[in-house]
Amino acid sequence: MKHLIPLVFAAFASLTAPVGAQSPVVVELFTSQGCSSCPPADRLLHELAERDDVIALALHVDYWDYIGWKDEFADPAYAKRQRGYAVEGGRRSVYTPQMIINGTTDIVGARPLQLSEAIAQHAAKPSPVALDVARDGRQVTISATAERGNGPFLVHMVHYQPERSAKITRGENAGHTISYANVTEGWKILKEWDGVTDLSLNATADSDLPMVVIIQKGRHGAILAAAQLR
C-alpha cells in the first residue's frame, strides 16, 4: 500500500544548554504499526535513540487503523501535529514513515544518508535559546533565555517509553513482532513564551518515565532548543 493520505528514574536530574551551544537535534518519526513500510524507519530510530546528540521520538498515528490493525500506541494528537507540519511546510499530504528534523526538514521513509546529512546540518547551527531543565521526582523546573525575542515560542513537554514491543496479528504487518524506540505519550504544551523576558516555569511530570522539553517557534515551526532527561 502507498502510505499517503490527504491533508525518572533518578531522584534528580538536570540538563543545561547555553545560548550558542549545539542543542540536540530532535527527530520526530511519524509511524504506525499498520504500515508495512515503517519497520525500517522504526529500526533506524533505535539507532538514533542511542546517540547523545539526537533526541529521537516515535509518534504513532492512528489513520492506518482502518486497514485491519489498531495501533495501541497511537494518539490522534500526533496525526494532528503531523498535519500541522504539512501545512507549515506547504505539503499537500501526510504519510508514514516520515521524519521531521528540528521541526523543519522533511524526510520520507528510512533514508540513513539523507537523515545523517540533515542531522549534521542542524547540529552545526548554534541554538538561539539557552535552555535549562531540572527534575526532582515529578517536579520539573524549566528556565530559558533567547538571543532574539522573535516569539511566540511554545514550551512542550513529552514523556516516552524507551522501548515497547507489539505482536501484530492483523493488517499489513500481521505475524510480526516489532520493537519500537522512544514511544511518546502525554505530549502537552506547557506555556507560550514571548522570548523577550526570561522564562521561568515549574511543571509537574505526568509519570516517572524519561522526558523531553522542547522550545519551538509556534506550533509547527523550527525547534530552537531541546533537553532530554533519561
Biotite code that builds the C-alpha atoms (Angstrom):
import biotite.structure as struc

atoms = struc.array([
    struc.Atom([0.000, 0.000, 0.000], chain_id="A", res_id=1, res_name="MET", atom_name="CA", element="C"),
    struc.Atom([1.181, 3.514, -0.739], chain_id="A", res_id=2, res_name="LYS", atom_name="CA", element="C"),
    struc.Atom([1.226, 5.185, 2.649], chain_id="A", res_id=3, res_name="HIS", atom_name="CA", element="C"),
    struc.Atom([-0.090, 8.591, 1.687], chain_id="A", res_id=4, res_name="LEU", atom_name="CA", element="C"),
    struc.Atom([-3.202, 10.348, 2.933], chain_id="A", res_id=5, res_name="ILE", atom_name="CA", element="C"),
    struc.Atom([-4.568, 13.823, 2.120], chain_id="A", res_id=6, res_name="PRO", atom_name="CA", element="C"),
    struc.Atom([-4.427, 16.614, 4.135], chain_id="A", res_id=7, res_name="LEU", atom_name="CA", element="C"),
    struc.Atom([12.590, 9.297, 36.091], chain_id="A", res_id=8, res_name="VAL", atom_name="CA", element="C"),
    struc.Atom([14.064, 7.438, 37.092], chain_id="A", res_id=9, res_name="PHE", atom_name="CA", element="C"),
    struc.Atom([16.814, 9.205, 39.160], chain_id="A", res_id=10, res_name="ALA", atom_name="CA", element="C"),
    struc.Atom([15.585, 11.356, 42.008], chain_id="A", res_id=11, res_name="ALA", atom_name="CA", element="C"),
    struc.Atom([17.246, 14.421, 40.496], chain_id="A", res_id=12, res_name="PHE", atom_name="CA", element="C"),
    struc.Atom([18.487, 15.226, 37.042], chain_id="A", res_id=13, res_name="ALA", atom_name="CA", element="C"),
    struc.Atom([19.256, 18.342, 35.058], chain_id="A", res_id=14, res_name="SER", atom_name="CA", element="C"),
    struc.Atom([20.446, 19.464, 31.643], chain_id="A", res_id=15, res_name="LEU", atom_name="CA", element="C"),
    struc.Atom([21.669, 22.880, 30.542], chain_id="A", res_id=16, res_name="THR", atom_name="CA", element="C"),
    struc.Atom([22.230, 24.242, 27.042], chain_id="A", res_id=17, res_name="ALA", atom_name="CA", element="C"),
    struc.Atom([23.627, 27.812, 26.840], chain_id="A", res_id=18, res_name="PRO", atom_name="CA", element="C"),
    struc.Atom([22.855, 30.285, 24.058], chain_id="A", res_id=19, res_name="VAL", atom_name="CA", element="C"),
    struc.Atom([25.019, 29.498, 21.054], chain_id="A", res_id=20, res_name="GLY", atom_name="CA", element="C"),
    struc.Atom([25.551, 25.901, 22.097], chain_id="A", res_id=21, res_name="ALA", atom_name="CA", element="C"),
    struc.Atom([24.642, 22.988, 19.848], chain_id="A", res_id=22, res_name="GLN", atom_name="CA", element="C"),
    struc.Atom([21.310, 21.793, 21.166], chain_id="A", res_id=23, res_name="SER", atom_name="CA", element="C"),
    struc.Atom([20.489, 18.125, 20.489], chain_id="A", res_id=24, res_name="PRO", atom_name="CA", element="C"),
    struc.Atom([18.729, 17.655, 17.161], chain_id="A", res_id=25, res_name="VAL", atom_name="CA", element="C"),
    struc.Atom([15.118, 16.500, 17.527], chain_id="A", res_id=26, res_name="VAL", atom_name="CA", element="C"),
    struc.Atom([13.990, 13.754, 15.132], chain_id="A", res_id=27, res_name="VAL", atom_name="CA", element="C"),
    struc.Atom([10.254, 13.040, 15.157], chain_id="A", res_id=28, res_name="GLU", atom_name="CA", element="C"),
    struc.Atom([9.270, 9.814, 13.415], chain_id="A", res_id=29, res_name="LEU", atom_name="CA", element="C"),
    struc.Atom([5.622, 9.565, 12.409], chain_id="A", res_id=30, res_name="PHE", atom_name="CA", element="C"),
    struc.Atom([4.947, 5.842, 12.212], chain_id="A", res_id=31, res_name="THR", atom_name="CA", element="C"),
    struc.Atom([2.246, 3.212, 12.583], chain_id="A", res_id=32, res_name="SER", atom_name="CA", element="C"),
    struc.Atom([2.028, -0.469, 13.458], chain_id="A", res_id=33, res_name="GLN", atom_name="CA", element="C"),
    struc.Atom([-0.320, -0.809, 10.493], chain_id="A", res_id=34, res_name="GLY", atom_name="CA", element="C"),
    struc.Atom([2.236, 0.470, 7.971], chain_id="A", res_id=35, res_name="CYS", atom_name="CA", element="C"),
    struc.Atom([4.250, -2.162, 6.100], chain_id="A", res_id=36, res_name="SER", atom_name="CA", element="C"),
    struc.Atom([6.798, 0.472, 5.019], chain_id="A", res_id=37, res_name="SER", atom_name="CA", element="C"),
    struc.Atom([7.532, 1.584, 8.576], chain_id="A", res_id=38, res_name="CYS", atom_name="CA", element="C"),
    struc.Atom([9.698, -1.170, 10.165], chain_id="A", res_id=39, res_name="PRO", atom_name="CA", element="C"),
    struc.Atom([12.965, 0.010, 8.523], chain_id="A", res_id=40, res_name="PRO", atom_name="CA", element="C"),
    struc.Atom([12.369, 3.508, 9.901], chain_id="A", res_id=41, res_name="ALA", atom_name="CA", element="C"),
    struc.Atom([11.438, 2.059, 13.296], chain_id="A", res_id=42, res_name="ASP", atom_name="CA", element="C"),
    struc.Atom([14.764, 0.183, 13.352], chain_id="A", res_id=43, res_name="ARG", atom_name="CA", element="C"),
    struc.Atom([16.624, 3.334, 12.368], chain_id="A", res_id=44, res_name="LEU", atom_name="CA", element="C"),
    struc.Atom([15.054, 5.190, 15.286], chain_id="A", res_id=45, res_name="LEU", atom_name="CA", element="C"),
    struc.Atom([16.541, 2.598, 17.664], chain_id="A", res_id=46, res_name="HIS", atom_name="CA", element="C"),
    struc.Atom([19.983, 3.626, 16.410], chain_id="A", res_id=47, res_name="GLU", atom_name="CA", element="C"),
    struc.Atom([19.210, 7.316, 16.800], chain_id="A", res_id=48, res_name="LEU", atom_name="CA", element="C"),
    struc.Atom([17.925, 6.766, 20.336], chain_id="A", res_id=49, res_name="ALA", atom_name="CA", element="C"),
    struc.Atom([21.409, 5.679, 21.400], chain_id="A", res_id=50, res_name="GLU", atom_name="CA", element="C"),
    struc.Atom([23.003, 8.966, 20.345], chain_id="A", res_id=51, res_name="ARG", atom_name="CA", element="C"),
    struc.Atom([23.616, 11.818, 22.778], chain_id="A", res_id=52, res_name="ASP", atom_name="CA", element="C"),
    struc.Atom([23.443, 14.491, 20.087], chain_id="A", res_id=53, res_name="ASP", atom_name="CA", element="C"),
    struc.Atom([19.976, 13.434, 18.911], chain_id="A", res_id=54, res_name="VAL", atom_name="CA", element="C"),
    struc.Atom([16.601, 13.305, 20.634], chain_id="A", res_id=55, res_name="ILE", atom_name="CA", element="C"),
    struc.Atom([14.653, 10.584, 18.820], chain_id="A", res_id=56, res_name="ALA", atom_name="CA", element="C"),
    struc.Atom([10.888, 10.408, 19.309], chain_id="A", res_id=57, res_name="LEU", atom_name="CA", element="C"),
    struc.Atom([8.339, 7.999, 17.827], chain_id="A", res_id=58, res_name="ALA", atom_name="CA", element="C"),
    struc.Atom([4.882, 9.492, 17.292], chain_id="A", res_id=59, res_name="LEU", atom_name="CA", element="C"),
    struc.Atom([2.395, 6.777, 16.356], chain_id="A", res_id=60, res_name="HIS", atom_name="CA", element="C"),
    struc.Atom([-0.501, 7.990, 14.230], chain_id="A", res_id=61, res_name="VAL", atom_name="CA", element="C"),
    struc.Atom([-3.981, 6.461, 14.054], chain_id="A", res_id=62, res_name="ASP", atom_name="CA", element="C"),
    struc.Atom([-5.013, 6.993, 10.430], chain_id="A", res_id=63, res_name="TYR", atom_name="CA", element="C"),
    struc.Atom([-3.972, 3.484, 9.327], chain_id="A", res_id=64, res_name="TRP", atom_name="CA", element="C"),
    struc.Atom([-6.063, 1.724, 11.984], chain_id="A", res_id=65, res_name="ASP", atom_name="CA", element="C"),
    struc.Atom([-8.854, 1.190, 9.473], chain_id="A", res_id=66, res_name="TYR", atom_name="CA", element="C"),
    struc.Atom([-6.860, -1.281, 7.363], chain_id="A", res_id=67, res_name="ILE", atom_name="CA", element="C"),
    struc.Atom([-7.142, -4.051, 9.954], chain_id="A", res_id=68, res_name="GLY", atom_name="CA", element="C"),
    struc.Atom([-4.895, -3.354, 12.929], chain_id="A", res_id=69, res_name="TRP", atom_name="CA", element="C"),
    struc.Atom([-5.325, -0.754, 15.661], chain_id="A", res_id=70, res_name="LYS", atom_name="CA", element="C"),
    struc.Atom([-2.055, 0.741, 16.812], chain_id="A", res_id=71, res_name="ASP", atom_name="CA", element="C"),
    struc.Atom([-2.313, 0.796, 20.607], chain_id="A", res_id=72, res_name="GLU", atom_name="CA", element="C"),
    struc.Atom([0.486, 3.387, 20.832], chain_id="A", res_id=73, res_name="PHE", atom_name="CA", element="C"),
    struc.Atom([-1.291, 5.844, 18.533], chain_id="A", res_id=74, res_name="ALA", atom_name="CA", element="C"),
    struc.Atom([-2.681, 9.213, 19.555], chain_id="A", res_id=75, res_name="ASP", atom_name="CA", element="C"),
    struc.Atom([-4.889, 11.349, 17.261], chain_id="A", res_id=76, res_name="PRO", atom_name="CA", element="C"),
    struc.Atom([-2.946, 14.373, 18.508], chain_id="A", res_id=77, res_name="ALA", atom_name="CA", element="C"),
    struc.Atom([0.149, 13.085, 16.701], chain_id="A", res_id=78, res_name="TYR", atom_name="CA", element="C"),
    struc.Atom([-1.665, 12.915, 13.371], chain_id="A", res_id=79, res_name="ALA", atom_name="CA", element="C"),
    struc.Atom([-2.836, 16.462, 14.033], chain_id="A", res_id=80, res_name="LYS", atom_name="CA", element="C"),
    struc.Atom([0.753, 17.531, 14.728], chain_id="A", res_id=81, res_name="ARG", atom_name="CA", element="C"),
    struc.Atom([1.891, 15.876, 11.516], chain_id="A", res_id=82, res_name="GLN", atom_name="CA", element="C"),
    struc.Atom([-0.814, 17.646, 9.522], chain_id="A", res_id=83, res_name="ARG", atom_name="CA", element="C"),
    struc.Atom([0.288, 20.922, 11.077], chain_id="A", res_id=84, res_name="GLY", atom_name="CA", element="C"),
    struc.Atom([3.834, 20.310, 9.866], chain_id="A", res_id=85, res_name="TYR", atom_name="CA", element="C"),
    struc.Atom([2.469, 19.561, 6.395], chain_id="A", res_id=86, res_name="ALA", atom_name="CA", element="C"),
    struc.Atom([0.578, 22.853, 6.265], chain_id="A", res_id=87, res_name="VAL", atom_name="CA", element="C"),
    struc.Atom([3.588, 24.775, 7.583], chain_id="A", res_id=88, res_name="GLU", atom_name="CA", element="C"),
    struc.Atom([5.853, 23.132, 5.002], chain_id="A", res_id=89, res_name="GLY", atom_name="CA", element="C"),
    struc.Atom([3.467, 23.586, 2.082], chain_id="A", res_id=90, res_name="GLY", atom_name="CA", element="C"),
    struc.Atom([2.915, 19.844, 1.649], chain_id="A", res_id=91, res_name="ARG", atom_name="CA", element="C"),
    struc.Atom([-0.481, 18.586, 0.486], chain_id="A", res_id=92, res_name="ARG", atom_name="CA", element="C"),
    struc.Atom([-0.347, 15.195, 2.206], chain_id="A", res_id=93, res_name="SER", atom_name="CA", element="C"),
    struc.Atom([0.898, 13.254, 5.206], chain_id="A", res_id=94, res_name="VAL", atom_name="CA", element="C"),
    struc.Atom([2.318, 9.771, 5.149], chain_id="A", res_id=95, res_name="TYR", atom_name="CA", element="C"),
    struc.Atom([4.218, 7.162, 7.108], chain_id="A", res_id=96, res_name="THR", atom_name="CA", element="C"),
    struc.Atom([7.024, 6.751, 7.714], chain_id="A", res_id=97, res_name="PRO", atom_name="CA", element="C"),
    struc.Atom([8.018, 10.393, 7.850], chain_id="A", res_id=98, res_name="GLN", atom_name="CA", element="C"),
    struc.Atom([10.798, 12.045, 9.813], chain_id="A", res_id=99, res_name="MET", atom_name="CA", element="C"),
    struc.Atom([10.743, 15.720, 10.733], chain_id="A", res_id=100, res_name="ILE", atom_name="CA", element="C"),
    struc.Atom([14.100, 17.077, 11.865], chain_id="A", res_id=101, res_name="ILE", atom_name="CA", element="C"),
    struc.Atom([14.082, 20.069, 14.209], chain_id="A", res_id=102, res_name="ASN", atom_name="CA", element="C"),
    struc.Atom([10.589, 20.946, 13.027], chain_id="A", res_id=103, res_name="GLY", atom_name="CA", element="C"),
    struc.Atom([11.617, 21.909, 9.502], chain_id="A", res_id=104, res_name="THR", atom_name="CA", element="C"),
    struc.Atom([13.331, 19.194, 7.430], chain_id="A", res_id=105, res_name="THR", atom_name="CA", element="C"),
    struc.Atom([11.089, 16.516, 5.928], chain_id="A", res_id=106, res_name="ASP", atom_name="CA", element="C"),
    struc.Atom([12.468, 13.045, 5.140], chain_id="A", res_id=107, res_name="ILE", atom_name="CA", element="C"),
    struc.Atom([10.383, 10.336, 3.509], chain_id="A", res_id=108, res_name="VAL", atom_name="CA", element="C"),
    struc.Atom([10.865, 6.802, 4.854], chain_id="A", res_id=109, res_name="GLY", atom_name="CA", element="C"),
    struc.Atom([14.126, 5.335, 6.140], chain_id="A", res_id=110, res_name="ALA", atom_name="CA", element="C"),
    struc.Atom([16.979, 7.073, 4.344], chain_id="A", res_id=111, res_name="ARG", atom_name="CA", element="C"),
    struc.Atom([20.074, 6.885, 6.577], chain_id="A", res_id=112, res_name="PRO", atom_name="CA", element="C"),
    struc.Atom([22.344, 9.002, 4.378], chain_id="A", res_id=113, res_name="LEU", atom_name="CA", element="C"),
    struc.Atom([19.800, 11.797, 3.909], chain_id="A", res_id=114, res_name="GLN", atom_name="CA", element="C"),
    struc.Atom([18.969, 11.669, 7.604], chain_id="A", res_id=115, res_name="LEU", atom_name="CA", element="C"),
    struc.Atom([22.629, 11.822, 8.614], chain_id="A", res_id=116, res_name="SER", atom_name="CA", element="C"),
    struc.Atom([23.180, 14.860, 6.406], chain_id="A", res_id=117, res_name="GLU", atom_name="CA", element="C"),
    struc.Atom([20.119, 16.624, 7.798], chain_id="A", res_id=118, res_name="ALA", atom_name="CA", element="C"),
    struc.Atom([21.152, 15.977, 11.395], chain_id="A", res_id=119, res_name="ILE", atom_name="CA", element="C"),
    struc.Atom([24.654, 17.289, 10.702], chain_id="A", res_id=120, res_name="ALA", atom_name="CA", element="C"),
    struc.Atom([23.277, 20.445, 9.086], chain_id="A", res_id=121, res_name="GLN", atom_name="CA", element="C"),
    struc.Atom([21.020, 21.203, 12.036], chain_id="A", res_id=122, res_name="HIS", atom_name="CA", element="C"),
    struc.Atom([23.703, 20.327, 14.588], chain_id="A", res_id=123, res_name="ALA", atom_name="CA", element="C"),
    struc.Atom([26.045, 22.870, 13.023], chain_id="A", res_id=124, res_name="ALA", atom_name="CA", element="C"),
    struc.Atom([23.643, 25.712, 13.771], chain_id="A", res_id=125, res_name="LYS", atom_name="CA", element="C"),
    struc.Atom([24.093, 27.357, 17.195], chain_id="A", res_id=126, res_name="PRO", atom_name="CA", element="C"),
    struc.Atom([20.949, 27.446, 19.287], chain_id="A", res_id=127, res_name="SER", atom_name="CA", element="C"),
    struc.Atom([19.388, 30.905, 19.784], chain_id="A", res_id=128, res_name="PRO", atom_name="CA", element="C"),
    struc.Atom([17.860, 29.727, 23.074], chain_id="A", res_id=129, res_name="VAL", atom_name="CA", element="C"),
    struc.Atom([19.622, 28.833, 26.309], chain_id="A", res_id=130, res_name="ALA", atom_name="CA", element="C"),
    struc.Atom([17.580, 26.088, 27.950], chain_id="A", res_id=131, res_name="LEU", atom_name="CA", element="C"),
    struc.Atom([17.953, 24.638, 31.423], chain_id="A", res_id=132, res_name="ASP", atom_name="CA", element="C"),
    struc.Atom([15.783, 21.762, 32.658], chain_id="A", res_id=133, res_name="VAL", atom_name="CA", element="C"),
    struc.Atom([15.988, 20.186, 36.105], chain_id="A", res_id=134, res_name="ALA", atom_name="CA", element="C"),
    struc.Atom([13.916, 17.417, 37.607], chain_id="A", res_id=135, res_name="ARG", atom_name="CA", element="C"),
    struc.Atom([13.396, 16.361, 41.192], chain_id="A", res_id=136, res_name="ASP", atom_name="CA", element="C"),
    struc.Atom([10.996, 13.430, 41.235], chain_id="A", res_id=137, res_name="GLY", atom_name="CA", element="C"),
    struc.Atom([7.984, 14.668, 39.281], chain_id="A", res_id=138, res_name="ARG", atom_name="CA", element="C"),
    struc.Atom([8.743, 18.337, 39.852], chain_id="A", res_id=139, res_name="GLN", atom_name="CA", element="C"),
    struc.Atom([10.283, 19.929, 36.781], chain_id="A", res_id=140, res_name="VAL", atom_name="CA", element="C"),
    struc.Atom([11.929, 23.352, 36.623], chain_id="A", res_id=141, res_name="THR", atom_name="CA", element="C"),
    struc.Atom([12.428, 24.947, 33.217], chain_id="A", res_id=142, res_name="ILE", atom_name="CA", element="C"),
    struc.Atom([14.276, 28.179, 32.525], chain_id="A", res_id=143, res_name="SER", atom_name="CA", element="C"),
    struc.Atom([15.341, 29.733, 29.252], chain_id="A", res_id=144, res_name="ALA", atom_name="CA", element="C"),
    struc.Atom([16.646, 32.898, 27.664], chain_id="A", res_id=145, res_name="THR", atom_name="CA", element="C"),
    struc.Atom([16.546, 33.824, 23.990], chain_id="A", res_id=146, res_name="ALA", atom_name="CA", element="C"),
    struc.Atom([19.175, 35.592, 21.953], chain_id="A", res_id=147, res_name="GLU", atom_name="CA", element="C"),
    struc.Atom([16.412, 37.232, 19.936], chain_id="A", res_id=148, res_name="ARG", atom_name="CA", element="C"),
    struc.Atom([12.890, 37.736, 21.218], chain_id="A", res_id=149, res_name="GLY", atom_name="CA", element="C"),
    struc.Atom([11.131, 36.756, 17.991], chain_id="A", res_id=150, res_name="ASN", atom_name="CA", element="C"),
    struc.Atom([8.401, 34.670, 19.622], chain_id="A", res_id=151, res_name="GLY", atom_name="CA", element="C"),
    struc.Atom([5.915, 33.407, 20.251], chain_id="A", res_id=152, res_name="PRO", atom_name="CA", element="C"),
    struc.Atom([7.642, 30.220, 21.294], chain_id="A", res_id=153, res_name="PHE", atom_name="CA", element="C"),
    struc.Atom([5.865, 27.215, 22.731], chain_id="A", res_id=154, res_name="LEU", atom_name="CA", element="C"),
    struc.Atom([7.264, 25.112, 25.551], chain_id="A", res_id=155, res_name="VAL", atom_name="CA", element="C"),
    struc.Atom([6.447, 21.428, 25.028], chain_id="A", res_id=156, res_name="HIS", atom_name="CA", element="C"),
    struc.Atom([6.918, 18.537, 27.421], chain_id="A", res_id=157, res_name="MET", atom_name="CA", element="C"),
    struc.Atom([6.587, 14.884, 26.459], chain_id="A", res_id=158, res_name="VAL", atom_name="CA", element="C"),
    struc.Atom([7.349, 11.546, 28.078], chain_id="A", res_id=159, res_name="HIS", atom_name="CA", element="C"),
    struc.Atom([8.482, 8.445, 26.257], chain_id="A", res_id=160, res_name="TYR", atom_name="CA", element="C"),
    struc.Atom([8.979, 4.756, 26.865], chain_id="A", res_id=161, res_name="GLN", atom_name="CA", element="C"),
    struc.Atom([12.483, 3.774, 25.695], chain_id="A", res_id=162, res_name="PRO", atom_name="CA", element="C"),
    struc.Atom([11.269, 0.515, 24.192], chain_id="A", res_id=163, res_name="GLU", atom_name="CA", element="C"),
    struc.Atom([7.898, -1.068, 23.522], chain_id="A", res_id=164, res_name="ARG", atom_name="CA", element="C"),
    struc.Atom([7.058, -4.156, 21.501], chain_id="A", res_id=165, res_name="SER", atom_name="CA", element="C"),
    struc.Atom([3.902, -5.149, 19.683], chain_id="A", res_id=166, res_name="ALA", atom_name="CA", element="C"),
    struc.Atom([2.847, -8.567, 18.413], chain_id="A", res_id=167, res_name="LYS", atom_name="CA", element="C"),
    struc.Atom([0.820, -7.703, 15.344], chain_id="A", res_id=168, res_name="ILE", atom_name="CA", element="C"),
    struc.Atom([-1.785, -10.243, 14.238], chain_id="A", res_id=169, res_name="THR", atom_name="CA", element="C"),
    struc.Atom([-3.701, -8.354, 11.542], chain_id="A", res_id=170, res_name="ARG", atom_name="CA", element="C"),
    struc.Atom([-3.130, -5.786, 8.826], chain_id="A", res_id=171, res_name="GLY", atom_name="CA", element="C"),
    struc.Atom([-0.048, -5.258, 6.680], chain_id="A", res_id=172, res_name="GLU", atom_name="CA", element="C"),
    struc.Atom([2.422, -6.342, 9.393], chain_id="A", res_id=173, res_name="ASN", atom_name="CA", element="C"),
    struc.Atom([0.465, -9.413, 10.508], chain_id="A", res_id=174, res_name="ALA", atom_name="CA", element="C"),
    struc.Atom([2.632, -12.132, 12.002], chain_id="A", res_id=175, res_name="GLY", atom_name="CA", element="C"),
    struc.Atom([5.446, -9.806, 13.045], chain_id="A", res_id=176, res_name="HIS", atom_name="CA", element="C"),
    struc.Atom([6.586, -8.681, 16.477], chain_id="A", res_id=177, res_name="THR", atom_name="CA", element="C"),
    struc.Atom([8.119, -5.227, 16.176], chain_id="A", res_id=178, res_name="ILE", atom_name="CA", element="C"),
    struc.Atom([10.178, -3.285, 18.701], chain_id="A", res_id=179, res_name="SER", atom_name="CA", element="C"),
    struc.Atom([9.715, 0.471, 18.836], chain_id="A", res_id=180, res_name="TYR", atom_name="CA", element="C"),
    struc.Atom([12.116, 3.004, 20.392], chain_id="A", res_id=181, res_name="ALA", atom_name="CA", element="C"),
    struc.Atom([11.203, 6.085, 22.424], chain_id="A", res_id=182, res_name="ASN", atom_name="CA", element="C"),
    struc.Atom([7.443, 5.764, 22.070], chain_id="A", res_id=183, res_name="VAL", atom_name="CA", element="C"),
    struc.Atom([5.947, 9.102, 23.095], chain_id="A", res_id=184, res_name="THR", atom_name="CA", element="C"),
    struc.Atom([2.985, 9.661, 25.361], chain_id="A", res_id=185, res_name="GLU", atom_name="CA", element="C"),
    struc.Atom([1.345, 12.566, 27.150], chain_id="A", res_id=186, res_name="GLY", atom_name="CA", element="C"),
    struc.Atom([2.632, 15.273, 24.821], chain_id="A", res_id=187, res_name="TRP", atom_name="CA", element="C"),
    struc.Atom([1.486, 18.673, 26.051], chain_id="A", res_id=188, res_name="LYS", atom_name="CA", element="C"),
    struc.Atom([2.146, 22.365, 25.656], chain_id="A", res_id=189, res_name="ILE", atom_name="CA", element="C"),
    struc.Atom([3.109, 23.956, 28.950], chain_id="A", res_id=190, res_name="LEU", atom_name="CA", element="C"),
    struc.Atom([3.280, 27.622, 28.055], chain_id="A", res_id=191, res_name="LYS", atom_name="CA", element="C"),
    struc.Atom([3.568, 30.235, 25.338], chain_id="A", res_id=192, res_name="GLU", atom_name="CA", element="C"),
    struc.Atom([6.711, 32.318, 25.754], chain_id="A", res_id=193, res_name="TRP", atom_name="CA", element="C"),
    struc.Atom([7.428, 35.670, 24.114], chain_id="A", res_id=194, res_name="ASP", atom_name="CA", element="C"),
    struc.Atom([11.204, 35.121, 24.080], chain_id="A", res_id=195, res_name="GLY", atom_name="CA", element="C"),
    struc.Atom([11.780, 38.649, 25.364], chain_id="A", res_id=196, res_name="VAL", atom_name="CA", element="C"),
    struc.Atom([11.527, 38.113, 29.097], chain_id="A", res_id=197, res_name="THR", atom_name="CA", element="C"),
    struc.Atom([13.410, 35.248, 30.705], chain_id="A", res_id=198, res_name="ASP", atom_name="CA", element="C"),
    struc.Atom([11.394, 32.064, 31.005], chain_id="A", res_id=199, res_name="LEU", atom_name="CA", element="C"),
    struc.Atom([10.942, 30.531, 34.458], chain_id="A", res_id=200, res_name="SER", atom_name="CA", element="C"),
    struc.Atom([8.472, 27.694, 34.692], chain_id="A", res_id=201, res_name="LEU", atom_name="CA", element="C"),
    struc.Atom([7.568, 24.999, 37.195], chain_id="A", res_id=202, res_name="ASN", atom_name="CA", element="C"),
    struc.Atom([5.705, 21.951, 35.927], chain_id="A", res_id=203, res_name="ALA", atom_name="CA", element="C"),
    struc.Atom([4.624, 18.547, 37.163], chain_id="A", res_id=204, res_name="THR", atom_name="CA", element="C"),
    struc.Atom([5.631, 15.475, 35.189], chain_id="A", res_id=205, res_name="ALA", atom_name="CA", element="C"),
    struc.Atom([2.821, 13.049, 34.452], chain_id="A", res_id=206, res_name="ASP", atom_name="CA", element="C"),
    struc.Atom([4.961, 9.990, 35.139], chain_id="A", res_id=207, res_name="SER", atom_name="CA", element="C"),
    struc.Atom([8.429, 8.804, 36.128], chain_id="A", res_id=208, res_name="ASP", atom_name="CA", element="C"),
    struc.Atom([9.282, 7.983, 32.512], chain_id="A", res_id=209, res_name="LEU", atom_name="CA", element="C"),
    struc.Atom([12.108, 9.794, 30.700], chain_id="A", res_id=210, res_name="PRO", atom_name="CA", element="C"),
    struc.Atom([11.070, 13.166, 29.365], chain_id="A", res_id=211, res_name="MET", atom_name="CA", element="C"),
    struc.Atom([11.887, 15.806, 26.786], chain_id="A", res_id=212, res_name="VAL", atom_name="CA", element="C"),
    struc.Atom([11.349, 19.572, 26.869], chain_id="A", res_id=213, res_name="VAL", atom_name="CA", element="C"),
    struc.Atom([11.195, 21.368, 23.523], chain_id="A", res_id=214, res_name="ILE", atom_name="CA", element="C"),
    struc.Atom([11.192, 25.081, 22.692], chain_id="A", res_id=215, res_name="ILE", atom_name="CA", element="C"),
    struc.Atom([9.512, 25.547, 19.302], chain_id="A", res_id=216, res_name="GLN", atom_name="CA", element="C"),
    struc.Atom([8.630, 28.507, 17.111], chain_id="A", res_id=217, res_name="LYS", atom_name="CA", element="C"),
    struc.Atom([4.843, 28.474, 17.118], chain_id="A", res_id=218, res_name="GLY", atom_name="CA", element="C"),
    struc.Atom([3.075, 25.120, 16.980], chain_id="A", res_id=219, res_name="ARG", atom_name="CA", element="C"),
    struc.Atom([4.781, 23.695, 13.916], chain_id="A", res_id=220, res_name="HIS", atom_name="CA", element="C"),
    struc.Atom([7.826, 25.852, 13.294], chain_id="A", res_id=221, res_name="GLY", atom_name="CA", element="C"),
    struc.Atom([11.513, 25.375, 13.915], chain_id="A", res_id=222, res_name="ALA", atom_name="CA", element="C"),
    struc.Atom([12.641, 23.678, 17.099], chain_id="A", res_id=223, res_name="ILE", atom_name="CA", element="C"),
    struc.Atom([15.108, 26.081, 18.705], chain_id="A", res_id=224, res_name="LEU", atom_name="CA", element="C"),
    struc.Atom([16.257, 24.080, 21.731], chain_id="A", res_id=225, res_name="ALA", atom_name="CA", element="C"),
    struc.Atom([15.535, 20.790, 23.437], chain_id="A", res_id=226, res_name="ALA", atom_name="CA", element="C"),
    struc.Atom([16.592, 18.881, 26.523], chain_id="A", res_id=227, res_name="ALA", atom_name="CA", element="C"),
    struc.Atom([16.221, 15.202, 27.327], chain_id="A", res_id=228, res_name="GLN", atom_name="CA", element="C"),
    struc.Atom([16.252, 13.724, 30.812], chain_id="A", res_id=229, res_name="LEU", atom_name="CA", element="C"),
    struc.Atom([16.580, 9.962, 30.731], chain_id="A", res_id=230, res_name="ARG", atom_name="CA", element="C"),
])
